[in-house]
């Protein structure tokens, strides 16, 4: 290997490390409640010069997309629900609500940043739409027994209600606006699902 190629490899590795540091810094700021930080703030937090940040990313939008996607990929396993649709009705309600509460606690700061950007960034909007569709289908499968006993139109309404009750937005309303503890928020959602679902 020549000196020139070694230097090139070194520059590539440094560039990769610096890009990661910038993304890490942005995610840290999201978690601290800075949902739309300036590039200067990200540069300062990351220890990467402002000039270098602009060499690594086209703009703050690109940086945000990469950070949000990386975070969602890192918590992908939390979107899974074991033994989907199996067990007694009460156990299935408990399992779904516990999963959604855990998911909320892990994704809330980054999800807030994503929701701010979604109306202006198609990539983020599509990713959120896919996640919502996945979670709605999960609710459908979890309570297929109850829904299958209803007329189609009524089942659609009940499914929509269950989807809303277990959504990020409902969790945010209960935890932030109503200032409920995790346990009380979970109890509110479980009680509402129990009243909504037949059986």
C-alpha positions in Angstrom: 0.0 0.0 0.0 1.4 3.4 -1.0 1.6 6.4 1.3 -0.9 8.1 -0.8 -3.5 5.4 -0.5 -2.8 5.1 3.3 -3.5 8.8 3.6 -6.6 8.5 1.6 -7.9 5.7 3.7 -7.1 7.7 6.8 -9.1 10.7 5.5 -12.0 8.4 4.7 -12.0 6.9 8.2 -11.7 10.4 9.8 -14.6 11.6 7.6 -16.7 8.6 8.7 -15.9 9.2 12.4 -16.7 12.9 12.1 -20.0 12.2 10.3 -21.0 9.8 13.1 -20.0 12.4 15.8 -22.2 15.0 14.1 -25.2 12.6 14.0 -24.6 11.6 17.6 -24.5 15.2 18.6 -27.8 15.9 16.8 -29.5 13.0 18.5 -28.2 14.2 21.9 -29.7 17.6 21.2 -33.0 16.0 20.2 -33.1 14.1 23.5 -32.4 17.2 25.4 -35.4 18.9 23.9 -33.6 20.9 21.2 -35.8 19.8 18.3 -34.5 22.2 15.7 -30.9 23.1 16.7 -28.7 25.2 14.5 -25.8 23.7 12.6 -23.5 25.8 14.8 -24.9 24.1 17.9 -24.5 20.7 16.4 -20.9 21.5 15.3 -20.1 22.7 18.8 -21.6 19.6 20.5 -19.8 17.2 18.1 -16.4 18.9 18.3 -16.4 19.0 14.5 -15.7 22.4 12.9 -18.7 24.2 11.3 -16.9 24.2 8.0 -16.3 20.5 8.1 -20.0 19.8 9.0 -21.0 21.5 5.7 -18.5 19.3 3.9 -20.1 16.2 5.3 -23.8 17.1 4.9 -25.7 19.1 2.3 -27.7 20.9 5.0 -29.5 20.4 8.3 -32.3 18.6 6.7 -30.1 15.8 5.4 -28.4 15.6 8.8 -31.8 15.3 10.5 -33.0 12.6 8.1 -29.9 10.5 8.7 -30.1 10.9 12.5 -33.8 10.1 12.6 -33.4 7.0 10.4 -30.5 5.8 12.4 -32.4 6.1 15.6 -35.4 4.3 14.2 -33.2 1.5 12.9 -31.6 1.2 16.4 -35.0 0.7 18.1 -36.5 -1.5 15.3 -36.8 -4.5 17.6 -39.1 -2.6 19.9 -41.7 -2.5 17.1 -42.1 -6.2 17.2 -44.8 -7.9 19.4 -44.1 -11.5 20.3 -47.0 -14.1 20.1 -49.1 -11.7 18.1 -52.8 -12.4 18.5 -52.3 -15.2 21.0 -53.6 -15.6 24.5 -56.5 -14.3 26.5 -57.9 -10.9 25.6 -56.7 -9.2 28.8 -53.2 -10.5 28.3 -53.1 -9.3 24.7 -54.3 -5.8 25.9 -51.5 -5.7 28.5 -48.9 -6.9 26.0 -49.7 -4.3 23.4 -49.9 -1.4 25.8 -46.6 -2.4 27.5 -44.9 -2.5 24.1 -46.3 0.9 23.1 -45.3 2.5 26.4 -41.8 1.1 26.1 -41.6 2.2 22.5 -42.8 5.7 23.4 -40.2 6.1 26.1 -37.4 5.2 23.7 -38.5 7.2 20.7 -40.3 10.2 22.0 -37.6 12.9 21.6 -36.6 11.8 18.2 -40.2 11.3 17.1 -41.0 14.9 18.1 -38.2 16.1 15.8 -39.4 13.8 13.0 -43.0 15.1 13.3 -41.7 18.7 12.9 -39.8 17.8 9.7 -42.4 15.4 8.1 -44.5 18.1 6.4 -41.5 19.4 4.6 -39.4 16.3 4.0 -41.0 13.5 1.9 -38.5 10.9 3.0 -39.4 11.3 6.7 -43.1 11.6 6.0 -43.0 8.2 4.1 -41.0 6.5 6.8 -43.5 7.7 9.5 -46.4 6.5 7.3 -44.9 3.1 6.9 -44.3 2.8 10.7 -47.9 3.9 11.4 -49.3 1.3 8.9 -47.2 -1.4 10.5 -48.4 -0.5 14.0 -52.0 -0.3 12.8 -51.8 -3.8 11.2 -50.2 -5.0 14.5 -53.3 -3.8 16.4 -55.5 -5.5 13.9 -53.7 -8.8 14.3 -53.5 -8.6 18.1 -57.3 -8.2 18.3 -58.4 -10.2 15.2 -60.6 -12.5 17.4 -62.6 -9.5 18.7 -62.8 -7.7 15.4 -63.8 -10.7 13.4 -67.0 -11.0 15.3 -68.2 -7.5 14.3 -69.8 -6.2 11.1 -67.1 -4.9 8.8 -68.1 -1.2 9.2 -68.1 -1.5 13.0 -64.8 -3.4 13.1 -63.2 -0.6 11.1 -64.4 2.0 13.6 -63.2 -0.1 16.6 -59.8 -0.7 14.9 -59.4 3.0 14.3 -60.2 3.7 17.9 -57.7 1.1 19.2 -55.0 2.4 16.8 -55.5 6.0 18.1 -55.5 4.9 21.7 -52.1 3.2 21.3 -50.5 5.8 19.0 -47.5 8.0 19.8 -49.8 11.0 19.8 -52.0 9.5 22.5 -49.0 8.6 24.6 -47.7 12.2 24.2 -51.0 13.7 25.3 -51.2 11.5 28.4 -47.5 11.8 29.4 -46.9 15.5 28.5 -50.2 17.3 28.5 -51.9 15.4 31.3 -48.6 14.8 33.1 -49.5 11.2 33.9 -46.9 8.8 35.1 -46.0 5.9 32.9 -48.1 3.5 35.0 -51.1 5.8 35.0 -50.9 6.4 31.3 -50.7 2.6 30.7 -53.7 2.1 33.0 -55.7 4.7 31.1 -55.0 3.1 27.7 -55.7 -0.4 29.0 -59.0 0.6 30.5 -60.1 2.4 27.3 -59.2 -0.6 25.2 -61.0 -2.9 27.5 -64.2 -0.8 27.1 -63.7 -0.4 23.3 -63.0 -4.0 22.3 -65.9 -6.5 22.4 -65.7 -9.4 24.7 
